[in-house]
Amino acid sequence: MSQEPLSELRELLYGDPSPERWEALCQVIEALDEAMVDVAFGYAAEHLKTWPNVLRCGLLSEAPYKRWWPLVRHARVKDVDALAPCLPWLSDVVELDLTWRDAGTKAAKTLASSEYLSNLTHLYLSCNKIGSQGAKALARSEHLSNLVCLKFNRNKIGSKGVQALAGSEHLSNLTRFDVDRNKVGHEGAMALAGSKHLTRLTTLDVSWNELGTKGVTALVASECLSNLTTLNLASNLILLEDVQALVALERWGSFTELDLSWNSMEGDSVEVLAKSEHLSRLTDLNLTWTKMGDRGARALAESEHLGNLTRLSLVANEIKNEGVQALARSEHLKGLTHLDLAANRMDSEGAGALARARHLGNLTALRLCGNKIGDEGVKALARSGDLGNLTSLELSTCKISNEGAKALANSEFLRHLNHLDLSDNEIDIEGARALQQSECLRNLTTLDLSKNIGL
C-alpha cells in the first residue's frame, strides 16, 4: 500500500489551518483507497482538533456521499429540503449555519425534535421567517442544551417568541444571543432582562427592536444579566427622555461595550449621557449616526468618565472641525486605540487637529473615510509623530490626489501601517507607484486603491 497519499495528508495537517488546506485535505481523503481511509481518519482527526471549527466546513447535502464528512464540524445548509433526511449526519457537527435560507417554522420544528443536534454549540438561524411558533419549539428542545451561541436575527418572532426563548431552561449555556430586528418590544426586552436561564450571557444584540424606555432600562440595569460584557441597543428609538432614564438608574450592568448607534439622540442627549458616571466602565462606545454634531462631540471630549475607552465610533454625526478639535484636545480620551470619524464634515483643519493630538498617541486604527480632508489634511497626518503607532489608516473618499499619496509614501511616522485604504479618491498610476514602492510603508499587507479615477 503506497504511503504517498498519507504523506500528502501529513504535510497538509502540519501547515497553518486555512480554507485551501481544508479543501485539499478533503480531496486527498476522497481519493484514498478504501483500505487507507480508517488510518487517514485517525491521523487527521487528532491533528484537526486544533483547527477552528469554521474551517472544517461542508454542505450538509454532501454528507451522505462524501468520505471526509465525519471530519466536518461546521455544516452549512443551502437546500432546506435536504435538512430532514440529512439530520443523522449532524451528530458530530458543533456549528450549524442556516442563515438566509427562509427555512420557516417547519424547519425550526424539525431541528427542535432532532436528537442528532445534541453536540451543537453554535446555531445560526438568522433571516429564516421562523416566527413565534418556531421559536417556542426551539425553546422546548432538550437537544439544544449545549448551545453557547444562538443567532436569531430577523425571524419575526415578536415578544412572544423572545419570551419563550428567555424562559427556556435548555438555553442556560448561552453566552451569545443575537435577536435583532424581531419586533421584540418592551415586553420581550423585560423577559430577557429578568431571565433566570440566560445568566451566562456575555453578548446580547437586541438592536432594531423598538424596545422603548421600559425595555432599554430593564436590560441596562438587569441583575440577571450580570455577566454581560457587550450590549447592542442600536436603532431602538432612544431619545432624550430615554437617555435621562438611563442616566438616572441606580446601577448599570457590568458590560464594557455599549452600542447606541442609529438612535436620533442629538447633541442634548449626548450631553446628558456624557455626564453619567455609569460610562466609567466602558471600553467600547458606538454612537454612530446619533446626530450629535459638534455639541455632542464637545460633551464627549469634556467627559471625565471615558478614561477607560479604547474604541470610539462617531460615524455620520455631522461633526465639523470644531468638534474634531475638541476630541483631539481631550485628555480623557488618551486611552483610545481605535477612533472612527468616518462620514462627518471635517476638512483639512480637522485632520490637522488630529495630527497634532498629543493625547491620541495610543491610536492604532484611525478611520476618516468620507471626510473632505484633501491632500493638505493627508500631509498633516503623514507628518504627525503623535500618530506613529497607527497600524490601520482608512481614508477612502477623502478627495486625495497623487500629492497626498506621495506624502503618505514618504512618511517616516507611518512605518507601522499594515492596512491603508485610499479607495475612491483621485490617485492615478503615479501616486499608486509611489505607494507600492515606498520604503516607509514596507509593512503594508493591505493597500486598497480601488475606485480611484486615474487607475
C-alpha positions in Angstrom: 0.0 0.0 0.0 1.5 3.3 -1.1 2.3 5.9 1.6 2.3 8.8 -0.8 -1.3 9.9 -0.1 -0.7 9.7 3.7 2.5 11.8 3.3 0.5 14.4 1.4 -2.1 14.3 4.2 0.6 14.8 6.8 2.0 17.8 5.0 -1.4 19.4 4.8 -2.1 18.9 8.5 1.2 20.3 9.7 0.7 23.6 7.8 -1.3 26.5 9.1 -5.0 26.0 9.0 -6.7 27.6 6.0 -9.7 27.0 3.7 -7.4 26.0 1.0 -5.7 23.3 3.1 -9.1 22.0 4.3 -10.3 21.7 0.7 -7.0 19.9 -0.4 -7.3 17.6 2.6 -10.8 16.6 1.7 -9.7 15.9 -1.9 -6.9 13.7 -0.6 -9.3 11.6 1.6 -11.8 11.4 -1.2 -9.2 9.9 -3.5 -7.9 7.3 -1.0 -8.2 3.6 -1.4 -10.8 2.1 0.8 -8.2 0.3 2.9 -6.5 3.5 3.8 -9.5 5.6 4.9 -9.6 4.5 8.5 -5.9 5.1 9.0 -6.2 8.6 7.4 -9.3 9.4 9.6 -7.5 8.5 12.8 -4.5 10.6 11.9 -6.4 13.6 10.6 -8.9 13.6 13.4 -6.2 14.0 16.0 -4.4 16.9 14.2 -7.7 18.7 13.3 -8.6 19.2 17.0 -6.5 22.4 16.9 -8.2 23.8 13.8 -11.0 26.4 14.1 -14.4 24.6 13.6 -15.4 27.1 11.0 -12.6 25.9 8.7 -13.8 22.3 9.0 -16.8 23.0 6.9 -19.1 21.3 4.4 -22.5 21.5 2.8 -25.0 19.2 4.6 -26.4 18.0 1.2 -23.0 16.4 0.5 -22.9 14.4 3.8 -24.3 11.1 2.6 -21.8 10.6 -0.2 -18.5 12.3 0.9 -15.9 10.3 2.7 -14.5 13.2 4.5 -17.8 14.2 6.1 -17.1 12.7 9.5 -14.3 15.3 9.9 -16.7 18.2 9.4 -17.6 20.3 12.4 -19.2 23.3 10.7 -22.2 22.4 8.4 -23.9 24.8 6.0 -27.4 24.3 4.7 -28.2 25.7 1.2 -31.1 23.4 0.4 -33.7 23.4 3.2 -35.3 20.3 1.7 -32.2 18.4 2.4 -32.3 19.2 6.1 -34.6 16.5 7.4 -33.1 13.5 5.5 -29.6 14.6 6.4 -30.0 15.1 10.1 -28.3 11.8 11.1 -25.1 13.2 9.6 -25.1 16.1 12.1 -24.2 14.0 15.2 -20.6 15.2 15.3 -21.2 18.7 14.0 -20.9 21.6 16.5 -21.8 24.5 14.3 -24.8 24.6 12.0 -25.5 27.5 9.7 -28.9 28.1 8.1 -28.5 31.8 7.6 -30.8 33.4 4.9 -32.5 30.1 4.0 -36.1 31.2 4.6 -36.5 27.9 6.4 -39.7 28.9 8.2 -41.5 27.4 11.2 -41.5 23.9 9.8 -37.7 23.7 9.6 -37.3 25.1 13.2 -39.6 22.4 14.5 -37.6 19.8 12.6 -34.4 21.0 14.2 -36.0 21.1 17.6 -37.1 17.5 17.5 -33.8 16.1 16.3 -31.7 14.0 18.7 -28.7 14.4 16.3 -28.1 18.1 17.4 -27.0 17.3 20.9 -23.4 18.3 20.2 -24.3 21.7 18.7 -22.6 24.7 20.3 -23.4 27.3 17.6 -26.6 27.6 15.8 -27.1 30.3 13.1 -30.7 30.8 12.2 -30.9 34.5 11.1 -33.3 35.5 8.3 -35.5 32.4 8.2 -39.0 33.6 8.9 -39.2 31.2 11.9 -41.9 33.2 13.7 -43.0 32.8 17.3 -44.2 29.2 16.9 -40.8 28.1 15.6 -39.1 30.0 18.5 -41.3 28.3 21.0 -40.5 24.8 19.5 -36.7 25.5 19.8 -37.2 26.8 23.3 -38.7 23.5 24.3 -35.9 21.4 22.7 -33.8 19.4 25.2 -31.4 18.6 22.3 -30.0 22.2 22.2 -28.7 22.3 25.8 -25.1 22.6 24.7 -25.6 25.8 22.7 -23.4 28.7 23.6 -24.2 30.9 20.6 -27.6 31.5 19.0 -28.0 33.9 16.2 -31.7 34.5 15.6 -31.8 37.8 13.7 -34.7 38.8 11.5 -37.1 36.0 12.3 -40.3 37.8 13.1 -40.6 36.1 16.5 -42.0 39.1 18.3 -42.3 39.4 22.1 -43.9 36.0 22.5 -41.1 34.2 20.8 -38.5 36.0 22.8 -40.3 35.3 26.0 -40.3 31.6 25.2 -36.5 31.6 24.5 -35.8 33.7 27.6 -37.8 31.2 29.7 -36.1 28.1 28.3 -34.1 26.0 30.8 -32.4 24.3 27.8 -30.6 27.5 26.7 -28.9 28.1 30.0 -25.4 27.7 28.5 -25.8 30.5 26.0 -23.1 33.2 26.1 -24.1 35.0 23.0 -27.6 35.7 21.8 -28.4 37.8 18.7 -32.1 38.7 18.4 -32.1 42.0 16.4 -34.9 43.0 14.1 -37.5 40.8 15.7 -40.1 43.3 17.0 -39.1 42.3 20.5 -40.7 45.4 22.1 -40.5 46.3 25.7 -42.2 43.0 26.9 -39.6 40.9 25.1 -36.8 43.0 26.5 -38.1 42.8 30.0 -38.3 39.0 29.6 -34.7 38.9 28.6 -33.7 41.2 31.5 -35.5 39.0 34.0 -34.4 35.6 32.7 -33.0 33.2 35.2 -31.8 31.0 32.5 -29.6 33.4 30.5 -27.3 34.3 33.3 -24.2 33.2 31.4 -24.8 35.7 28.5 -21.8 37.9 27.8 -23.0 39.3 24.4 -26.6 40.4 23.7 -27.8 42.0 20.5 -31.3 43.5 20.7 -30.8 46.2 18.1 -33.7 47.5 15.8 -36.4 46.2 18.1 -38.4 49.3 19.4 -37.7 48.4 23.0 -39.0 51.7 24.5 -37.8 53.2 27.7 -39.0 50.3 29.9 -37.2 47.7 27.7 -34.0 49.7 27.4 -33.7 50.5 31.1 -34.6 46.9 32.2 -31.8 45.5 30.1 -29.2 48.1 31.1 -29.9 47.6 34.8 -30.6 43.8 34.7 -29.2 41.8 37.7 -29.9 38.5 35.9 -27.6 39.5 33.0 -24.7 40.4 35.3 -22.2 38.7 33.1 -22.9 40.8 30.0 -19.9 42.5 28.6 -21.4 43.6 25.2 -24.9 45.1 24.8 -26.2 46.3 21.4 -29.1 48.7 21.7 -28.7 50.3 18.2 -31.8 51.7 16.5 -34.3 51.4 19.3 -35.8 54.9 19.1 -33.8 56.1 22.1 -34.4 59.8 22.6 -33.6 62.4 25.3 -36.2 61.1 27.8 -34.8 57.6 27.4 -31.2 58.7 28.0 -32.4 60.7 31.0 -34.0 57.5 32.3 -30.8 55.5 31.7 -28.6 58.0 33.5 -31.0 58.1 36.4 -30.7 54.4 37.0 -29.1 53.5 40.3 -27.0 50.8 38.7 -25.9 49.6 35.3 -24.8 46.1 34.4 -21.2 45.2 34.1 -21.0 45.4 30.3 -17.9 47.2 28.9 -19.1 47.5 25.3 -22.2 49.6 24.5 -23.8 50.2 21.1 -26.3 53.1 21.0 -25.8 53.8 17.2 -28.7 54.7 14.9 -30.7 56.4 17.7 -31.5 60.0 17.0 -30.3 61.2 20.3 -28.8 64.5 19.1 -26.4 66.8 21.0 -28.6 67.4 24.1 -29.0 63.6 24.7 -25.2 63.0 24.3 -24.5 65.8 26.8 -26.7 64.1 29.4 -25.1 60.7 28.7 -21.5 62.1 28.8 -22.1 63.3 32.4 -23.0 59.9 33.7 -20.6 58.0 36.0 -22.1 54.8 34.6 -19.8 55.3 31.5 -16.7 54.8 33.5 -16.6 51.0 33.0 -16.9 51.3 29.2 -14.0 50.3 26.9 -16.0 50.4 23.6 -18.7 53.0 22.8 -20.5 53.2 19.5 -22.5 56.4 18.8 -22.7 56.2 15.0 -25.5 58.2 13.4 -26.8 59.8 16.6 -26.9 63.2 15.1 -24.8 64.6 17.9 -22.9 67.3 15.9 -20.2 69.4 17.4 -22.2 69.8 20.6 -22.2 66.1 21.3 -18.5 65.7 20.3 -17.6 68.5 22.8 -19.6 66.8 25.5 -17.7 63.5 25.0 -14.4 65.3 24.9 -15.1 67.0 28.2 -16.4 63.9 29.9 -14.4 62.7 32.9 -16.0 59.3 32.7 -14.5 58.0 29.4 -11.0 57.3 30.7 -11.2 53.6 30.1 -12.4 53.9 26.5 -10.2 52.1 23.9 -12.7 52.2 21.0 -15.0 55.1 20.0 -17.2 55.2 16.9 -18.7 58.5 15.9 -19.6 57.8 12.2 -22.0 60.0 10.3 -22.7 62.6 13.1 -22.3 65.9 11.2 -19.2 66.6 13.3 -17.2 69.6 11.9 -13.8 70.9 12.6 -14.8 72.4 16.0 -16.0 69.0 17.3 -12.9 67.2 16.0 -10.6 69.8 17.6 -12.4 69.2 20.9 -11.8 65.5 20.7 -8.2 65.9 19.7 -7.6 68.1 22.7 -9.2 65.8 25.2 -7.0 64.3 27.9 -9.9 62.0 28.9 -9.6 60.1 25.6 -5.9 59.3 25.8 -6.6 55.5 26.2 -8.2 55.3 22.7 -6.6 52.8 20.3 -9.5 52.9 17.7 -11.2 56.1 16.6 -13.8 56.1 13.8 -14.8 59.5 12.5 -16.0 58.5 9.0 -18.7 60.3 7.1 -18.5 63.5 9.1 -18.0 67.1 8.0 -14.4 67.9 8.8 -11.8 69.1 6.3 -8.0 69.6 6.4 -8.3 71.7 9.5 -9.9 68.8 11.4 -7.3 66.4 10.1 -4.6 68.8 11.2 -6.1 68.8 14.7 -5.9 65.1 14.9 -2.3 65.1 13.6 -1.4 67.4 16.5 -3.3 65.4 19.1 -0.7 64.6 21.8 -3.3 62.7 23.7 -4.1 60.3 20.9 -0.7 58.7 20.7 -2.1 55.3 21.6 -4.2 55.1 18.4 -3.5 52.0 16.3 -6.6 52.5 14.0 -7.9 55.7 12.6 -10.8 55.9 10.1 -11.7 59.2 8.4 -13.4 57.9 5.2 -15.9 60.3 3.6 -14.4 63.5 5.0 -13.1 66.1 2.6 -9.7 66.4 4.2 -7.8 66.5 0.8 -4.1 66.5 0.3 -3.4 69.1 2.9 -5.1 67.0 5.6 -3.3 63.9 4.5 0.0 65.7 4.6 -0.7 66.8 8.1 -1.4 63.2 9.1 1.8 62.0 7.3 3.9 64.5 9.3 2.4 63.5 12.6 4.8 62.0 15.1 1.9 61.6 17.5 0.2 59.0 15.2 3.3 56.8 14.9 1.6 53.8 16.4 -1.1 53.5 13.7 -1.3 50.1 12.0 -4.6 50.9 10.2 -5.5 54.1 8.4 -8.7 54.4 6.3 -9.0 57.4 4.0 -11.4 56.4 1.3 -13.5 59.1 -0.4 -11.4 61.9 1.0 -10.5 64.0 -2.1 -6.9 62.7 -2.1 -4.7 63.1 -5.2 -1.1 62.0 -6.0 0.2 64.7 -3.8 -1.4 63.2 -0.7 -0.5 59.7 -1.8 3.2 60.7 -2.1 3.1 62.3 1.3 1.9 59.0 2.8 4.5 57.1 0.8 7.3 59.3 2.2 6.1 59.4 5.8 8.7 58.4 8.4 6.0 58.2 11.0 3.7 55.6 9.4 6.1 52.8 9.2 3.9 50.6 11.4 1.0 50.7 8.9 -0.1 47.3 7.7 -3.6 48.4 6.4 -4.1 51.5 4.2 -7.4 52.3 2.5 -7.2 55.0 -0.2 -10.1 53.8 -2.3 -12.4 56.1 -4.2 -10.0 59.1 -4.4 -8.3 60.9 -7.2 -5.0 58.9 -7.4 -3.5 57.8 -10.7 -0.7 55.5 -11.6 2.0 57.9 -10.4 0.6 58.0 -6.9 -0.1 54.3 -6.9 3.5 53.6 -7.9 4.9 55.8 -5.1 2.8 53.9 -2.5 3.7 50.5 -3.9 7.4 51.2 -4.0 7.5 53.1 -0.7 10.4 52.1 1.7 8.5 53.7 4.6 5.4 51.6 4.0 7.2 48.2 3.8 5.0 46.7 6.5 1.8 47.2 4.4 -0.1 43.9 3.9 -3.3 45.6 2.5 -3.3 48.6 0.2 -6.7 49.5 -1.3 -6.6 51.8 -4.3 -9.9 50.6 -5.9 -12.3 53.1 -7.5 -9.6 55.8 -8.0 -10.4 57.8 -11.1 -6.8 57.5 -12.5 -6.5 53.8 -12.2 
